[in-house]
Amino acid sequence: MQQFLKKLLQFIIIGLTPVIALFVLYLITDPFKTLRTYSGFSNYRVTPNTEYISFETFRYHYPSEHYNSFIFGSSRTKAFKTASWKKYLDSTARPFIFNASAESLNGIYQKIHFLDNNHYPIKNALIILCPDYLFYDAEHKEGYLFVKNPALNGESKLKYQFQFFKAFMNPVFLSSYIPYLATKQYRPYMHGYIENRTVLIDSITNEIVFKEVEDELKENPDKYYAERKDLFYERNGETRDSVSYINKENEATFLKIRNILEKNHTNYKVVISPLYYEIKFNIKDQQILENIFGAHLYDFSGKNEFSESRFNFYESSHYRQNVGDKILEEIYK
């Protein structure tokens, strides 16, 4: 029996050694930048949870920046520059982009509720609605990119951190991360886990800029679009979305957003994004939003001056900064 126990212990130790080694590697390298405090997140190499970056940037810099104006939405908020937005706000505006990957309606509401509940001023708000993401909550999206911050859902920080460690232990992730860590060389099979582009995130406003993309568009836009022609599929003109997504629960969430903003006397605008697929917002949903937000709502869905040209998009999903500037001009004129 003693010999058996000794062999069992040896077996357990040998079996746990790789796990312990990976855990130590995780603690040392902090691949998702969630274990320690950072003053900025530019030039990341592991694709991050952008909501985490938003919260950490906000918490780190609020004591000195005193943000009071917020842009809410998905990664499409990168089309809206805070410098452009400030042109239409008064001199006391301190803007911040409070975004998240594939942001949902509940995600937007939770952030607005978080600010209100913690007595942060919401003087100005720009809410970017993306119909293709808006009505799908985090529980319907898989992966660490979409796990919600404990400040929003009330779950434990330990459970939140475990989601990142679980993502780290995924063999598919490790097969990209460890070779990159060892060689500092990007390979195509690492796509989705390792970022090959230079991503600049303003440490104050949380604005995101993909430097190589912007540089290429400035230097040779024809070459940029020629190399990506397969992304810009042929469209058949505007169609109206036949599916209504705003149920009673979603309608109540929109009402709660409006009530918080009006309680705070917020100067706010609600924008339905222009998207390359040119599908017009469902008419029933549009009427519900018009009843709730009235003149605060601006619908750029469907076929219009922004969606028509591929030159207004980085790819078929994200519209460019020039579109954001023109939308701001339109809604604040």
Secondary structure in CASP SS format (residue, H / E / C, confidence):
PFRMAT SS
TARGET T0000
AUTHOR 0000-0000-0000
METHOD secondary structure of the structure
MODEL  1
M C 1.00
Q H 1.00
Q H 1.00
F H 1.00
L H 1.00
K H 1.00
K H 1.00
L H 1.00
L H 1.00
Q H 1.00
F H 1.00
I H 1.00
I H 1.00
I H 1.00
G H 1.00
L H 1.00
T H 1.00
P H 1.00
V H 1.00
I H 1.00
A H 1.00
L H 1.00
F H 1.00
V H 1.00
L H 1.00
Y H 1.00
L H 1.00
I H 1.00
T H 1.00
D C 1.00
P C 1.00
F C 1.00
K C 1.00
T C 1.00
L C 1.00
R C 1.00
T C 1.00
Y C 1.00
S C 1.00
G C 1.00
F C 1.00
S C 1.00
N C 1.00
Y C 1.00
R C 1.00
V E 1.00
T C 1.00
P C 1.00
N C 1.00
T H 1.00
E H 1.00
Y H 1.00
I H 1.00
S H 1.00
F H 1.00
E H 1.00
T H 1.00
F H 1.00
R H 1.00
Y H 1.00
H H 1.00
Y H 1.00
P H 1.00
S H 1.00
E H 1.00
H C 1.00
Y C 1.00
N C 1.00
S E 1.00
F E 1.00
I E 1.00
F E 1.00
G E 1.00
S C 1.00
S H 1.00
R H 1.00
T H 1.00
K H 1.00
A H 1.00
F C 1.00
K C 1.00
T H 1.00
A H 1.00
S H 1.00
W H 1.00
K H 1.00
K C 1.00
Y C 1.00
L C 1.00
D C 1.00
S C 1.00
T C 1.00
A C 1.00
R C 1.00
P E 1.00
F E 1.00
I E 1.00
F E 1.00
N E 1.00
A C 1.00
S C 1.00
A C 1.00
E C 1.00
S C 1.00
L H 1.00
N H 1.00
G H 1.00
I H 1.00
Y H 1.00
Q H 1.00
K H 1.00
I H 1.00
H H 1.00
F H 1.00
L H 1.00
D H 1.00
N H 1.00
N C 1.00
H C 1.00
Y C 1.00
P C 1.00
I C 1.00
K C 1.00
N E 1.00
A E 1.00
L E 1.00
I E 1.00
I E 1.00
L E 1.00
C C 1.00
P H 1.00
D H 1.00
Y H 1.00
L H 1.00
F C 1.00
Y C 1.00
D C 1.00
A H 1.00
E H 1.00
H H 1.00
K C 1.00
E C 1.00
G C 1.00
Y H 1.00
L H 1.00
F H 1.00
V C 1.00
K C 1.00
N C 1.00
P H 1.00
A H 1.00
L H 1.00
N H 1.00
G C 1.00
E C 1.00
S C 1.00
K H 1.00
L H 1.00
K H 1.00
Y H 1.00
Q H 1.00
F H 1.00
Q H 1.00
F H 1.00
F H 1.00
K H 1.00
A H 1.00
F H 1.00
M C 1.00
N C 1.00
P H 1.00
V H 1.00
F H 1.00
L H 1.00
S H 1.00
S H 1.00
Y H 1.00
I H 1.00
P H 1.00
Y H 1.00
L H 1.00
A H 1.00
T H 1.00
K C 1.00
Q C 1.00
Y C 1.00
R C 1.00
P H 1.00
Y H 1.00
M H 1.00
H C 1.00
G C 1.00
Y C 1.00
I E 1.00
E C 1.00
N C 1.00
R C 1.00
T C 1.00
V E 1.00
L E 1.00
I E 1.00
D C 1.00
S C 1.00
I C 1.00
T C 1.00
N C 1.00
E C 1.00
I E 1.00
V E 1.00
F E 1.00
K H 1.00
E H 1.00
V H 1.00
E H 1.00
D H 1.00
E H 1.00
L H 1.00
K H 1.00
E H 1.00
N C 1.00
P H 1.00
D H 1.00
K H 1.00
Y H 1.00
Y H 1.00
A H 1.00
E H 1.00
R C 1.00
K H 1.00
D H 1.00
L H 1.00
F C 1.00
Y C 1.00
E C 1.00
R C 1.00
N C 1.00
G C 1.00
E C 1.00
T E 1.00
R E 1.00
D C 1.00
S C 1.00
V C 1.00
S C 1.00
Y C 1.00
I C 1.00
N C 1.00
K H 1.00
E H 1.00
N H 1.00
E H 1.00
A H 1.00
T H 1.00
F H 1.00
L H 1.00
K H 1.00
I H 1.00
R H 1.00
N H 1.00
I H 1.00
L H 1.00
E H 1.00
K H 1.00
N C 1.00
H C 1.00
T C 1.00
N E 1.00
Y E 1.00
K E 1.00
V E 1.00
V E 1.00
I E 1.00
S C 1.00
P C 1.00
L C 1.00
Y C 1.00
Y C 1.00
E C 1.00
I E 1.00
K E 1.00
F C 1.00
N C 1.00
I H 1.00
K H 1.00
D H 1.00
Q H 1.00
Q H 1.00
I H 1.00
L H 1.00
E H 1.00
N H 1.00
I H 1.00
F H 1.00
G H 1.00
A H 1.00
H H 1.00
L E 1.00
Y E 1.00
D E 1.00
F C 1.00
S C 1.00
G C 1.00
K C 1.00
N C 1.00
E C 1.00
F C 1.00
S C 1.00
E C 1.00
S C 1.00
R H 1.00
F H 1.00
N H 1.00
F E 1.00
Y C 1.00
E C 1.00
S C 1.00
S C 1.00
H C 1.00
Y E 1.00
R C 1.00
Q H 1.00
N H 1.00
V H 1.00
G H 1.00
D H 1.00
K H 1.00
I H 1.00
L H 1.00
E H 1.00
E H 1.00
I H 1.00
Y H 1.00
K C 1.00
END
